Amino acid sequence: MSKYDEVLQGLMDDKSFSKLAALKNEKVMEFLGTFAEHCEPASIYVCDDSKEDNLYVRKQALEKGEEFPMANSEQTIHWDGYGDQARDKKNTKFMVYKENLDRMKSLNSVEYEEGLAEIMTISKGIMKGKDVVVLFFSEGPTESPFTIPCVQFTDSWYVAHSEMILYRTAYSHFLKMKDGDKGNFFRFVHSAGELDERNCTKNLDKRRIYMDTQNNIVYSMNDQYAGNSVGLKKHSMRLAINKSGKEGWLCEHMFVMAAIDNEKKRKTYFCGAYPSACGKTSTAMIPGEQIVGDDIAYFRNINGEFRAVNVEFGMFGIIKDVNAKDDPLIFENLMKNQEVIFSNVLQGPDKKPYWLGMGVEAPAEGKNHFGNWKKGIKDDKGNEVDVAHGNARYTMRLDYLANIDKGGFEGKEGVKVEGILYGGRDSDTTVPVEESPSWKDGILLKAATLESETTSATLGAEGVRNPSPMANLDFVSYPLGEYTMNNIKFGEGVKNTPKVFSNNYFMRNKDGNFMTSKLAKKVWLHWAEGRIHGEYESYDTPTGKIPLYKDLKELFKKHLNEDFSEEDYTYLFTFRCTKWIEKLERTKAFYAKMDANTPKEIFEYWDTAIDKIRTAKEKYGDEIKPGTFKG
């Protein structure tokens, strides 16, 4: 009998306690008992994998006023408070033991004892008067080599409902866990804290998201926005990146998708990492291809194969600019009467959702994240409040999508990955698609050098290149140089290493206009797919291999029924020496700033690459046309 049995029994009905007792897991009891005593909830409800519990959570979210009904009966809407609309990077910190503080100094960290004292003070009694729910989930498929079991303890039924859409329930997995594994799970404790009259978090000054990667626990207090409160998403990702770094696998900020060649009856799996606003979701959702996952992937070496799973079961997507023309599959599903949570959009008088870039005229009044809204209304700082927030979201099951690859989505062994895409955003340097000569070249020349160029829509100067190695910078939970080396080691340790490609969809011509349409990414993908299967020749560049014009001309006609001019090809695929040298120098400076212990061999590699480009510049000129470079 656990020392916490009495306290837990006092807060649960018999059915909930019997579910807990059936697990015979002292570590689960200890976790829940500790925070039941500390946070002082009024009651605790324990969920299993049943449809009954799923419906109960949704019902509670509605009854408690955390969500509201929509015109479509299966859909609901949630509003976060006006100051709780995005990830709180400042107050998201790693709790680090003193002996590791120097190693982690480039990351947003707090000394362990200091951080623990602060978060425990903030969380003391924070759940008084509230009903709490306990949920069991799995990162990745249950009962598979990829599975990471998780327990969530939260007083937000909106958070619980979101997680039931986004993740696979795993109560039955916990029932089957062997004694030696019963303490091996991620722990999440969350409280929305004191609520205002709109049931939104009140004490935002005490918002804290503290992550203890040493003990695999995340404390999230005084927040509701899912990027801060849904522990199983990016907080769990940070725990998993740390865990994978110690255990020899990878957790990456990547989609998993299949490129489909119907003529050859061939399916080729790709994973891809792109910084925000660089084409990640639109690549994962290219018409005619199939999706496995849109955000986070685990990679494992299984019998010598590079295999991946989608960690999640659903999508927590930015809804801005989702419309019938640009995102037909997602838009169609958002219009159907099926389970979707809309957050921070407008609910019109017709009880329908409206958002920015929807392509549908919004009503002049309604309810949104601001409260009662009408066109032209201003906040207390004098800023006009838009129809919906720019970071408004939808939460939806991924298997609603008609283009889901069901086998890959459900398979416990994951999918065999044959191609990795790294896509950045710049107007004048990186070509639309380039193959890396090797895995190591791919990590150091394609992944580590990723940047995202600011646009006129971004606050601050336009054209600034922001570094984003592996498109994972916000979530890397141990030193960047060490993480980069682990990526290299993992790929080189697999028998059939995937080919690595870079993407850039944002090259502009001399007039400042984009060179290709949004759909051109289908052509770049299928050239990469053909290269994997040995079907296209290539030209060398100082950093990799690029397509021949004749192949792209055929691919544009085949996939888009478009003509692709040789003039555009030459401009797009010209290698710009000075621009690349500047890019590599920026990458070197960033790594030196972020991690003083970055292995010397990484800088030596980049110095060698710079020397190679300088030599090429002397021989061929600053701009090297396709086909003229002879490596």
C-alpha positions in Angstrom: 0.0 0.0 0.0 1.3 3.4 -1.0 1.7 6.1 1.6 -0.4 8.3 -0.7 -3.3 5.9 -0.9 -5.2 7.7 1.8 -4.9 11.2 0.3 -5.7 10.0 -3.2 -8.7 8.0 -2.0 -10.0 11.0 -0.2 -10.0 13.0 -3.5 -11.4 10.3 -5.9 -14.5 8.2 -6.3 -14.1 4.5 -6.0 -14.0 4.0 -9.8 -11.1 6.5 -10.3 -9.1 5.0 -7.4 -9.6 1.5 -8.7 -8.2 2.5 -12.1 -5.1 3.9 -10.4 -4.7 1.0 -8.0 -4.9 -1.5 -11.0 -1.7 -0.1 -12.4 0.3 -1.3 -9.4 2.8 1.5 -10.1 4.4 3.1 -7.0 6.0 5.8 -9.1 2.6 6.9 -10.5 1.1 7.0 -7.0 4.1 9.0 -5.7 3.8 11.6 -8.5 0.1 12.0 -8.2 0.1 11.9 -4.4 2.8 14.5 -4.1 1.0 17.0 -6.2 -2.4 16.2 -4.8 -1.0 17.2 -1.3 0.9 20.2 -2.6 -1.7 21.7 -5.1 -4.7 20.9 -2.9 -7.4 20.2 -5.6 -11.1 19.6 -4.6 -11.3 16.3 -6.5 -9.3 14.1 -8.9 -10.8 12.1 -11.9 -8.7 9.4 -13.4 -9.1 8.6 -17.2 -8.5 5.3 -18.9 -8.7 4.7 -22.7 -12.4 4.5 -22.9 -14.7 6.5 -25.2 -16.8 7.2 -22.1 -13.8 9.1 -20.4 -13.1 10.9 -23.7 -16.7 12.2 -23.8 -16.6 13.0 -20.1 -13.5 15.3 -20.5 -15.1 17.1 -23.4 -18.4 17.5 -21.5 -16.5 18.9 -18.4 -14.6 21.4 -20.6 -18.0 22.8 -21.8 -19.7 22.7 -18.4 -16.8 24.5 -16.7 -16.8 27.3 -19.4 -13.3 26.5 -20.7 -14.8 25.7 -24.1 -18.1 26.7 -25.8 -20.4 25.1 -28.3 -20.3 26.0 -32.0 -22.8 25.8 -34.9 -21.4 22.4 -35.7 -22.3 20.3 -32.7 -19.0 18.3 -32.6 -16.9 21.5 -32.6 -16.0 23.8 -29.7 -14.2 27.1 -29.2 -11.7 28.1 -26.5 -10.3 31.6 -25.8 -7.0 32.2 -24.0 -6.6 35.5 -22.1 -5.5 38.5 -24.1 -2.0 38.2 -22.7 -1.7 34.5 -23.0 -1.6 34.0 -26.8 1.8 32.5 -27.6 4.7 30.5 -26.1 6.3 32.4 -23.2 10.0 31.9 -24.0 11.2 34.2 -21.2 9.6 32.1 -18.5 10.2 28.7 -20.1 13.4 27.5 -18.3 15.5 24.4 -17.7 16.0 23.5 -14.0 19.7 22.5 -14.0 21.9 21.0 -11.3 24.7 23.3 -10.2 27.4 21.1 -11.7 25.7 21.4 -15.2 25.0 25.1 -15.2 28.1 26.0 -17.1 27.4 23.4 -19.8 23.8 24.7 -20.1 24.6 28.5 -19.9 23.6 29.2 -23.5 20.1 27.9 -22.8 17.4 29.6 -20.7 18.2 27.9 -17.4 17.7 28.3 -13.7 19.7 26.6 -10.9 17.8 23.5 -9.9 17.1 24.3 -6.2 16.3 27.9 -6.9 13.9 26.9 -9.7 12.3 24.2 -7.7 11.7 26.5 -4.7 10.1 29.1 -7.0 7.8 26.7 -8.8 6.8 24.9 -5.7 5.9 28.3 -4.0 3.9 29.3 -7.0 2.1 25.9 -7.2 1.3 25.6 -3.5 -2.5 25.4 -3.2 -2.9 26.6 -6.8 -5.7 24.0 -7.5 -7.8 24.8 -4.4 -11.5 24.4 -5.2 -10.8 22.9 -8.6 -11.5 19.5 -10.1 -8.4 17.9 -11.5 -8.0 15.2 -14.1 -5.3 12.5 -14.5 -4.6 11.2 -18.0 -2.3 8.6 -19.4 -0.7 9.1 -22.8 2.0 7.8 -25.1 4.4 9.8 -27.2 4.5 7.7 -30.3 2.5 4.5 -30.8 1.8 2.5 -27.6 3.7 -0.8 -27.0 6.3 -0.1 -29.6 10.1 0.6 -29.6 9.3 4.3 -29.9 6.9 4.6 -27.0 7.4 7.1 -24.2 4.6 6.8 -21.6 3.3 10.1 -20.0 1.1 11.1 -17.1 -0.6 14.5 -17.1 -2.0 16.1 -13.9 -4.0 19.2 -14.7 -6.9 21.4 -13.5 -7.7 22.5 -17.1 -10.3 20.3 -18.9 -9.5 22.2 -22.1 -5.9 21.1 -21.8 -7.1 17.5 -21.1 -9.5 17.7 -24.1 -6.7 19.0 -26.4 -4.4 16.2 -25.4 -7.0 13.6 -26.0 -7.2 14.8 -29.6 -3.4 15.3 -30.0 -2.0 12.1 -28.4 -2.7 8.4 -28.1 -4.2 7.4 -24.7 -2.1 4.8 -22.9 -3.8 3.6 -19.8 -3.7 0.1 -21.2 0.0 0.5 -21.9 0.6 1.5 -18.3 -1.3 -1.6 -17.2 1.1 -3.8 -19.2 4.4 -2.1 -18.1 6.9 -4.5 -16.6 8.3 -3.8 -13.1 11.6 -2.5 -14.3 10.0 0.1 -16.6 7.3 1.4 -14.2 9.3 4.5 -13.2 10.2 5.3 -16.8 7.6 7.9 -17.8 7.3 11.6 -18.4 5.4 13.6 -15.8 3.5 16.8 -16.4 1.8 18.9 -13.7 -0.2 21.9 -15.0 -2.5 24.5 -13.5 -4.3 27.4 -15.2 -4.2 29.1 -11.8 -6.8 31.6 -10.6 -9.3 32.4 -13.4 -11.0 35.7 -14.3 -14.7 36.1 -15.2 -14.0 34.7 -18.7 -12.4 31.6 -17.2 -9.0 32.8 -18.4 -5.7 32.7 -16.4 -5.5 35.8 -14.2 -1.9 35.8 -12.7 0.2 35.9 -15.8 3.0 37.6 -13.9 3.4 34.2 -12.2 3.4 32.2 -15.4 6.2 29.7 -15.3 7.1 26.7 -17.4 10.0 24.9 -15.7 11.4 21.7 -17.2 13.5 19.2 -15.2 15.2 17.1 -17.8 17.2 15.2 -15.1 14.0 13.8 -13.7 11.6 14.1 -16.7 9.1 16.4 -15.2 7.5 19.6 -16.5 5.8 22.2 -14.2 3.5 24.6 -16.0 1.7 27.2 -13.9 -0.7 30.1 -14.6 -1.2 29.6 -18.3 -3.8 28.2 -20.7 -2.4 28.8 -24.2 -1.7 25.2 -25.4 1.9 26.0 -26.4 2.6 26.7 -22.7 0.1 24.3 -21.1 -0.1 21.2 -23.2 2.9 19.5 -21.6 3.0 16.6 -24.1 3.9 18.9 -27.0 7.0 21.1 -27.0 7.8 20.6 -23.3 7.8 16.8 -23.8 9.9 17.3 -26.9 12.6 19.0 -24.9 12.6 16.1 -22.4 12.8 13.6 -25.4 15.6 15.5 -27.0 17.6 15.3 -23.8 16.7 11.6 -23.3 17.5 10.7 -26.9 20.9 12.4 -26.7 21.8 10.1 -23.8 20.4 7.0 -25.4 21.5 7.3 -29.0 18.3 8.0 -30.9 16.9 11.3 -32.1 13.8 13.5 -31.5 13.4 16.1 -34.3 11.1 19.0 -35.1 10.1 17.3 -38.4 7.1 16.2 -40.4 6.9 12.6 -41.7 5.4 12.2 -45.2 5.3 9.9 -48.2 6.1 11.0 -51.8 3.8 9.0 -54.1 4.8 7.9 -57.6 1.6 6.4 -59.0 3.1 5.4 -62.3 5.8 3.3 -60.6 3.5 2.3 -57.7 6.2 3.6 -55.3 6.0 5.2 -51.9 9.1 7.0 -50.5 9.2 8.4 -47.0 10.7 11.8 -46.2 11.1 13.7 -43.0 11.6 17.5 -43.1 12.6 20.4 -40.8 11.7 24.0 -41.6 11.8 27.0 -39.4 8.5 28.8 -38.8 7.0 30.3 -42.0 9.4 28.4 -44.2 7.0 25.9 -45.7 6.9 23.0 -43.3 3.2 22.3 -43.1 2.6 23.1 -46.8 5.3 20.6 -47.7 3.9 17.9 -45.5 0.5 18.6 -47.1 1.5 18.8 -50.8 -1.5 17.6 -52.9 -1.2 14.1 -54.2 1.3 13.0 -51.5 0.5 11.4 -48.1 1.0 12.6 -44.6 2.1 10.6 -41.5 2.8 13.6 -39.1 3.2 17.3 -39.3 5.4 18.4 -36.4 7.6 16.0 -34.3 9.3 12.8 -35.2 11.3 10.2 -33.3 14.1 8.4 -35.2 15.4 5.0 -34.2 17.9 2.5 -35.7 15.8 -0.7 -36.0 17.6 -3.6 -37.5 20.0 -1.2 -39.2 17.1 0.8 -40.8 16.5 4.5 -40.2 12.9 4.5 -39.0 10.6 7.3 -37.9 7.3 7.7 -36.2 5.0 10.7 -35.8 5.0 11.3 -32.1 1.4 12.8 -32.1 -2.1 11.7 -33.0 -3.5 15.1 -34.0 -2.6 18.6 -35.2 -2.3 21.8 -33.3 -2.0 24.1 -36.3 -1.9 27.8 -36.9 -5.2 28.6 -38.6 -4.2 32.0 -40.0 -4.4 31.9 -43.9 -5.9 28.4 -43.9 -8.3 28.8 -46.8 -10.0 26.7 -49.5 -7.5 27.6 -52.2 -4.2 27.2 -50.4 -5.0 24.5 -47.9 -8.0 22.6 -49.3 -7.6 19.4 -47.2 -7.4 21.2 -43.9 -10.0 23.8 -44.8 -12.5 21.0 -45.8 -12.0 19.3 -42.5 -12.5 22.5 -40.5 -15.8 22.9 -42.1 -17.1 19.4 -41.3 -19.1 18.5 -38.3 -16.3 16.6 -36.5 -14.3 17.1 -33.3 -12.2 20.3 -33.6 -11.2 22.8 -31.0 -10.8 26.3 -32.4 -8.8 28.7 -30.2 -8.6 32.5 -30.3 -10.7 32.9 -33.5 -13.9 34.9 -33.8 -17.2 33.2 -33.0 -19.8 35.1 -35.0 -23.5 35.6 -34.1 -24.1 32.5 -36.3 -21.8 30.5 -33.9 -19.4 29.8 -36.8 -15.6 30.4 -36.6 -13.9 33.2 -38.5 -10.1 33.8 -38.8 -7.5 35.9 -40.6 -6.9 34.9 -44.2 -9.9 32.5 -44.2 -11.1 33.8 -47.6 -14.6 34.3 -46.1 -16.0 37.7 -45.1 -16.3 37.9 -41.3 -19.2 39.4 -39.4 -18.7 42.9 -37.9 -19.2 41.6 -34.4 -19.0 38.5 -32.2 -16.8 37.0 -29.5 -13.0 36.4 -29.7 -9.9 36.4 -27.5 -10.5 40.1 -26.6 -14.1 39.4 -25.3 -17.1 41.0 -26.9 -15.8 42.2 -30.2 -16.9 44.6 -32.9 -15.1 45.9 -35.9 -12.8 48.9 -35.0 -12.7 48.1 -31.3 -9.4 49.0 -29.6 -7.5 47.5 -26.6 -6.3 49.5 -23.6 -3.1 50.4 -25.5 -5.0 51.9 -28.4 -4.3 49.1 -30.8 -7.2 48.0 -33.0 -8.2 44.4 -32.2 -8.4 42.2 -35.3 -11.1 39.6 -36.0 -8.9 36.8 -34.6 -5.4 36.5 -33.2 -2.5 35.9 -35.6 -1.5 32.9 -33.6 -5.0 31.4 -33.4 -5.1 27.6 -33.7 -7.1 24.6 -34.5 -6.8 21.2 -32.7 -7.8 18.2 -34.8 -7.2 14.5 -35.3 -4.7 13.9 -38.1 -6.6 10.8 -39.3 -9.5 13.0 -40.4 -7.4 13.9 -43.4 -8.1 12.1 -46.7 -4.3 12.0 -47.5 -3.3 10.2 -44.3 -0.9 7.3 -44.8 -2.8 5.0 -42.4 -0.1 2.3 -42.5 2.7 4.7 -41.6 0.5 6.6 -39.1 -0.5 3.5 -37.1 2.6 1.3 -37.6 4.4 0.5 -34.3 7.7 0.0 -36.1 7.5 3.4 -37.8 8.4 4.0 -41.5 11.7 3.5 -43.3 13.0 7.0 -44.0 14.9 7.5 -47.3 15.1 11.3 -47.6 15.5 14.2 -45.2 14.6 17.7 -46.2 16.0 20.9 -44.5 14.2 24.0 -45.7 15.1 27.6 -44.9 14.1 31.0 -46.1 16.3 33.4 -48.0 15.9 35.5 -51.1 19.3 35.2 -52.7 21.6 32.3 -51.6 20.2 28.8 -51.3 18.9 27.0 -54.4 15.4 25.5 -54.4 16.7 21.9 -54.0 20.2 20.5 -53.6 21.3 17.0 -52.6 24.0 16.6 -50.0 27.1 14.5 -50.9 26.9 12.6 -47.6 25.0 12.5 -44.3 27.6 14.5 -42.5 27.6 17.1 -45.2 23.9 17.2 -44.9 23.9 17.9 -41.2 26.7 20.5 -41.3 25.9 22.2 -44.6 22.1 21.9 -44.9 20.8 21.4 -41.3 23.2 23.4 -39.1 23.2 26.4 -41.6 19.4 26.8 -41.7 18.2 30.4 -41.5 14.9 32.2 -41.8 14.9 35.7 -43.4 12.7 38.3 -41.9 10.0 39.8 -44.2 8.0 43.0 -44.3 5.5 41.3 -42.0 8.1 40.9 -39.3 8.8 43.5 -36.7 12.3 45.0 -37.1 14.5 45.2 -40.1 13.6 43.3 -43.3 16.1 40.8 -44.8 17.8 39.8 -41.5 18.9 36.1 -41.5 17.9 34.5 -38.2 19.9 31.3 -37.5 17.8 28.2 -36.8 20.0 25.1 -36.8 17.9 21.9 -37.6 14.8 24.2 -37.2 14.9 23.0 -33.6 16.7 25.8 -31.8 13.9 26.6 -29.3 13.7 23.0 -28.2 17.3 21.7 -28.0 17.7 20.9 -24.4 21.5 20.3 -24.2 24.5 22.0 -25.9 24.1 22.7 -29.6 27.4 21.4 -30.6 26.9 18.1 -28.8 23.4 17.8 -30.3 24.8 18.4 -33.8 27.4 15.7 -33.3 24.7 13.3 -32.1 22.8 13.9 -35.3 25.9 13.0 -37.3 26.6 9.9 -35.3 23.1 8.6 -35.5 22.8 8.9 -39.3 26.2 7.3 -39.9 25.3 4.4 -37.6 22.5 3.2 -39.8 23.1 0.8 -42.7 21.0 2.7 -45.3 21.4 6.3 -44.5 18.8 8.6 -46.0 19.8 11.1 -48.6 19.8 14.7 -47.3 18.4 17.6 -49.4 18.1 21.4 -48.8 15.1 23.4 -49.9 14.4 27.1 -50.3 11.1 28.2 -51.7 11.7 31.9 -51.4 14.3 32.9 -54.0 13.4 36.3 -55.5 14.3 37.7 -58.9 16.0 41.1 -59.4 12.6 42.8 -59.2 12.0 41.3 -55.7 9.3 38.9 -56.9 9.2 35.2 -55.9 10.6 33.0 -58.8 8.1 30.1 -58.5 4.6 29.4 -57.3 3.8 27.7 -54.0 3.1 24.5 -55.8 6.7 24.3 -57.2 7.7 22.5 -54.0 6.0 19.3 -55.5 8.6 19.4 -58.3 11.6 19.8 -55.9 10.2 16.9 -53.8 9.9 14.6 -56.8 13.3 15.4 -58.1 14.6 14.4 -54.7 12.5 11.2 -54.8 13.9 10.3 -58.2 17.5 10.9 -56.9 16.8 8.5 -54.1 15.9 5.8 -56.7 18.8 6.6 -59.0 16.7 8.2 -61.8 18.2 11.6 -62.4 21.7 12.8 -63.2 23.0 15.9 -61.4 25.5 18.8 -61.6 28.0 19.3 -58.9 28.3 22.5 -56.8 30.7 23.4 -54.0 28.0 22.3 -51.5 26.2 19.4 -53.2 24.3 18.3 -56.3 21.6 20.1 -58.3 19.1 19.1 -61.0 19.6 19.3 -64.7 17.3 21.6 -66.6 15.8 18.9 -68.8 14.6 16.9 -65.8 13.0 19.9 -64.1 11.3 21.0 -67.3 9.7 17.5 -67.6 8.7 17.5 -63.9 7.1 21.0 -64.1 5.0 19.8 -67.1 4.2 16.4 -65.5 3.2 17.6 -62.0 2.0 21.2 -62.5 1.3 21.4 -66.3 3.6 24.5 -66.3 6.4 25.6 -68.5 9.7 26.2 -66.7 12.2 28.4 -68.6 15.9 27.8 -68.8 16.4 31.4 -67.9 14.6 30.9 -64.6 16.4 27.6 -64.0 19.8 29.3 -64.5 19.0 32.1 -62.1 17.5 29.8 -59.4 20.4 27.3 -59.5 23.4 29.6 -59.8 25.8 29.0 -57.0 26.6 32.4 -55.3 30.0 32.1 -53.7 30.2 35.2 -51.6 26.7 34.7 -50.2 27.6 31.1 -49.2 30.8 32.2 -47.5 28.8 34.8 -45.5 26.3 32.2 -44.6 28.9 29.8 -43.3 30.7 32.6 -41.4 27.3 33.5 -39.7 26.8 29.8 -38.8 30.3 29.6 -37.3 29.7 32.8 -35.2 26.4 31.5 -34.0 27.7 28.2 -32.9 30.6 29.8 -31.1 28.2 32.1 -29.3 25.7 29.3 -28.4 28.1 26.6 -27.3 31.7 27.3 -26.2 32.3 23.6 -26.2 31.3 23.0 -29.8 33.7 20.2 -31.1 36.6 21.7 -33.0 36.0 19.3 -35.9 32.8 21.1 -36.7 34.5 24.5 -37.2 37.3 22.7 -39.1 34.7 21.3 -41.4 33.2 24.7 -42.1 36.6 26.3 -42.6 37.4 23.6 -45.2 34.1 24.2 -46.9 34.8 28.0 -47.0 38.2 27.3 -48.5 36.6 25.1 -51.2 34.2 27.9 -52.1 36.9 30.5 -52.2 38.9 28.3 -54.6 35.9 27.8 -56.8 35.3 31.6 -56.8 38.8 32.2 -58.0 38.4 29.7 -60.8 34.8 30.2 -61.9 33.8 33.7 -60.6 31.5 34.7 -57.8 28.4 33.3 -59.5 28.8 29.8 -60.8 26.2 28.8 -63.4 24.7 25.3 -63.3 26.9 22.7 -65.0 30.1 24.7 -65.1 31.6 23.7 -61.7 33.9 20.7 -61.8 34.6 19.5 -58.3 
